[in-house]
């Protein structure tokens, strides 16, 4: 395997591991609590440490397929009844499928109701498709996949409110947008029964520059510090622990350490590739300039070939391709 291919494979592997670490760090309950405190009305104004207790079970990370028909899995409970739940099994069988980055249930303060929250991490805004279109598809799947899992038959009033929260890094400005259903009266008003707040998309744009720690950009500073490729590990942990009072377990520290190392490895390899590419281009240009100068001074093709250590046909091709520019 040549060096370029090997570096490409290593970078791809590091990026995959890095992406996985990002998801694991964002799925830490105290981090999720800070996200919920700024994006879900039910929890706005609450201390994030108090919100942690409302997050049910362990968030599922990169294992629940988005594809219709695969989000749920049917199983038999202890009583022998068939029940449906989120499909977190047989990951290998679903290899290559698109999966929700992070998905979890949150109990509301009344102790009875639940909402479903999906958090997606993006290194930047994609160029191959419009990110809002993808978010709409995801939030629609969060609704439709509840059939026979969270509600049965025609019990549509049991549909749970859903939030799809997209964290987009490397944006030009820090932003926070909420997309949801809105009713426009086109004739006489009518009070249609139903929950207009079932569908919720939140787009969180984060820049490379870390904002000051104030209430307006509190969440942006936390996410920016967590995922920054400019801050060292101790700087990240210092902000998280001292400014946000987030308890740091050994596992969380290890995740941050691994993510920082992977990030540096990616930077080092990409830098090495770029340096090698630039060096090769400079060397090639120097050789072309040398060959053209020998040609202009009247040296024969054979003489140039011997000095430049290239075949005569190669020398001829270089001269033909560069004679107009000479």
PyMOL commands that set and color helices and strands:
alter all, ss='L'
color gray80, all
select helices_A, chain A and resi 3-26+29-39+41-43+48-54+92-94+131-144+156-158+218-227+233-243+250-296+301-308+312-322
alter helices_A, ss='H'
color red, helices_A
select strands_A, chain A and resi 55-61+72-76+82-86+102-107+114-122+161-168+175-180+199-205
alter strands_A, ss='S'
color yellow, strands_A
deselect
rebuild
show_as cartoon
